[in-house]
């Protein structure tokens, strides 16, 4: 009995069947952005009534995000959607060190480097690999201090240098 179990486990499970193209094809999700409407005092409704109104069928919904009970439309608020956007397109990690921009740590340029975000002067020549080491965005080649790097990746979710270039400033 144990020999059979050992042989079955050692062989491993069979690989999963390949997915067909239709199962992995990208598709659009229909979403509605309901408006918040206060219920009139004279209004009559049965069941649970919410303060949001479905844009497709005008039924009431209590909270967001949810799905309309009548037409099954996915209902979200625009702030919910905006807050989830950064999870889809995260900021790529920055490269540590000024040498990533083309200079060397001992060059004269590294002595006058400023953080693009907070304008703090960075001393690349004395960087010891801790929170004093500047980092460089791979897209716009802007230099950031450690604190701004952390803020960009954890809170802001957009590189200010790349956004500045995209704005045409």
C-alpha positions, 0 to 999 in steps of 0.5 A: 500500500505504501509502495503504491502511494510513494510511486504515485507521489514520486511520479507527480501529478499530471500536467494541467490540460492546455487552455484554449485560446478563448479561455485566455482571451482578454475581454471587456468588463461592463461597469456602471458608475451609479449616482448617489440619490437621496430617497424622497420622504414620500417615495414608496419602495419594497425591500432594501433600498439604497442610496445609489441608483444603477445607471442601466435599470434605475434600481437602488443599490446599498453600497459600492462596489457591488453588482446590481441585483436586477441587471447584474451590472458591476457597479463601482465608484470612480474613486474605487477604480482610480485607486485600483489602477496602480495595481495594474501598472506598478512603477518599475524599481529604480536603479541604485546609484548615480552611475546608472545615469551615465556619471561616475560616483567620483565625478564632479556631477555627483557632487551637485546632484539634486533629488528631482522630487524634493530638490534635496542635494544628494552626495553620491560620492559619500553614499554607503549603500543605505538610505543615502544612496540615490536612485535613478528612474529607468524611464526618464533618468531622473535622480531621487533620494531614498525617501522620495523613491519609497514614497513614489513606489508605495504611495504615489504610484507614478514617477514625477519625472516621467509624468513631467515628460508626458505632460510636455513641460 
